[in-house]
């Protein structure tokens, strides 16, 4: 009978050494993502949008792309790569830390570089990502943002 071996890579067969049955873990999945709810930190401005609705996706290998209405009420398009590491929990319920490296349009520069640290909580197929978005120009502020995600 197959035995669970936590030390094996997720795509390696897990089984007994005596030739027992092998089982494979689930294949990585795609994720569909919402826009963002954001909170601008230490800002006296009242004209900044904090409901940044939009739609995006994350591939099984972590590539991400999407579009949203940014804080200045302008369409932003983003693309990048998300790197994550589980820090607690199981396959069904866990907490991960992550970093998105990429670029976004819709701000002062044609393409603004992005380094976005994340804390991600997942239960089943649903996740919530809390991220910190540092200001990218003097017209902006640092932001906290929440994004909903669904695996399929």
C-alpha positions as CSV (number, residue, x, y, z in Angstrom):
1,X,0.0,0.0,0.0
2,X,1.3,3.5,-0.8
3,X,2.9,5.4,2.1
4,X,3.0,9.2,2.4
5,X,6.5,10.6,2.3
6,X,6.7,14.3,3.1
7,X,10.3,14.5,1.9
8,X,9.5,13.8,-1.7
9,X,8.9,16.5,-4.3
10,X,5.1,17.1,-4.8
11,X,5.2,15.5,-8.3
12,X,7.2,12.5,-7.4
13,X,5.4,9.2,-6.9
14,X,4.9,8.4,-3.2
15,X,4.9,4.7,-2.4
16,X,6.4,1.9,-0.5
17,X,9.9,0.7,-1.4
18,X,8.6,-2.8,-1.9
19,X,6.8,-1.9,-5.1
20,X,3.5,-0.9,-3.6
21,X,1.0,1.2,-5.4
22,X,2.1,4.7,-6.3
23,X,-0.1,7.8,-5.9
24,X,0.5,11.2,-7.3
25,X,-0.4,14.6,-5.8
26,X,-2.9,16.9,-7.6
27,X,-1.5,18.8,-10.6
28,X,-0.9,22.4,-10.0
29,X,-4.0,24.6,-10.8
30,X,-4.8,27.9,-12.3
31,X,-6.2,30.7,-10.2
32,X,-8.6,33.4,-11.1
33,X,-8.1,36.6,-9.1
34,X,-10.2,39.6,-8.2
35,X,-9.1,43.2,-8.3
36,X,-8.1,44.8,-5.0
37,X,-9.6,46.5,-2.0
38,X,-6.9,48.9,-0.9
39,X,-6.1,51.2,2.1
40,X,-3.8,54.1,1.4
41,X,-1.5,54.6,4.4
42,X,-0.8,58.0,5.9
43,X,-2.6,59.8,3.2
44,X,-4.6,63.0,3.6
45,X,-5.9,62.7,0.0
46,X,-9.6,61.8,-0.3
47,X,-9.7,61.4,-4.1
48,X,-7.9,58.0,-4.2
49,X,-9.9,55.0,-5.2
50,X,-9.8,52.2,-2.7
51,X,-12.1,49.7,-4.6
52,X,-9.8,48.7,-7.4
53,X,-12.0,46.3,-9.2
54,X,-10.5,44.1,-11.9
55,X,-9.7,40.5,-13.0
56,X,-6.6,38.5,-13.4
57,X,-5.1,35.0,-13.3
58,X,-2.2,33.1,-12.0
59,X,-0.8,30.1,-13.9
60,X,0.4,26.8,-12.2
61,X,4.0,28.0,-12.6
62,X,3.2,31.4,-10.9
63,X,3.0,33.7,-14.0
64,X,0.3,36.3,-13.4
65,X,-1.5,38.9,-15.5
66,X,-4.6,41.0,-15.2
67,X,-6.2,44.5,-15.2
68,X,-7.7,46.7,-12.6
69,X,-8.9,50.3,-12.0
70,X,-6.1,51.9,-10.1
71,X,-6.2,54.5,-7.3
72,X,-6.2,57.3,-9.8
73,X,-9.3,55.9,-11.6
74,X,-7.1,54.8,-14.6
75,X,-7.0,51.3,-16.1
76,X,-3.8,49.4,-15.1
77,X,-2.6,46.2,-16.7
78,X,0.0,44.1,-14.9
79,X,2.1,41.0,-15.6
80,X,4.7,39.2,-13.5
81,X,5.8,36.1,-11.7
82,X,4.6,35.1,-8.2
83,X,6.9,33.2,-5.9
84,X,5.3,31.5,-2.9
85,X,6.4,29.4,0.1
86,X,4.0,27.7,2.5
87,X,4.8,28.5,6.1
88,X,2.0,26.7,7.9
89,X,-0.8,24.3,7.4
90,X,-1.8,21.5,5.0
91,X,-3.0,21.1,1.4
92,X,-6.5,22.0,2.5
93,X,-5.8,25.0,4.8
94,X,-2.6,26.9,4.8
95,X,-0.7,30.2,5.1
96,X,2.0,31.1,2.6
97,X,4.3,34.1,2.0
98,X,4.9,35.4,-1.4
99,X,6.6,37.9,-3.6
100,X,5.3,39.2,-7.0
101,X,8.0,40.6,-9.4
102,X,6.7,42.3,-12.5
103,X,5.4,45.5,-14.0
104,X,2.2,47.6,-14.1
105,X,0.9,50.3,-16.4
106,X,-1.4,53.2,-15.6
107,X,0.9,55.3,-13.5
108,X,3.4,58.1,-14.2
109,X,5.9,55.8,-15.9
110,X,4.8,53.8,-19.0
111,X,5.6,50.6,-17.1
112,X,6.2,50.8,-13.3
113,X,8.4,47.9,-11.8
114,X,6.6,46.0,-9.0
115,X,8.0,44.1,-6.0
116,X,4.9,43.1,-4.0
117,X,5.3,41.1,-0.8
118,X,2.2,39.0,0.1
119,X,0.7,37.0,3.0
120,X,-1.8,34.4,1.6
121,X,-4.3,32.4,3.5
122,X,-6.0,29.4,1.7
123,X,-8.9,27.1,2.6
124,X,-9.8,24.6,-0.1
125,X,-10.0,26.3,-3.5
126,X,-10.3,29.8,-2.0
127,X,-7.5,32.2,-1.0
128,X,-7.1,35.7,0.3
129,X,-3.9,37.6,-0.4
130,X,-2.9,40.6,1.8
131,X,-0.2,42.6,0.1
132,X,1.9,45.7,0.8
133,X,2.3,48.0,-2.2
134,X,5.0,50.6,-1.8
135,X,4.5,53.9,-3.4
136,X,5.9,54.2,-6.9
137,X,5.9,58.0,-7.2
138,X,5.7,61.1,-5.1
139,X,2.0,61.4,-6.0
140,X,1.2,58.0,-4.3
141,X,1.2,56.5,-0.9
142,X,2.0,53.1,0.5
143,X,-0.9,50.8,0.3
144,X,-2.3,47.6,1.9
145,X,-4.4,45.6,-0.5
146,X,-6.6,42.5,-0.3
147,X,-7.2,40.2,-3.2
148,X,-9.6,37.2,-3.5
149,X,-8.5,34.1,-5.4
150,X,-10.1,30.9,-6.6
151,X,-8.3,27.8,-7.9
152,X,-9.7,25.7,-10.7
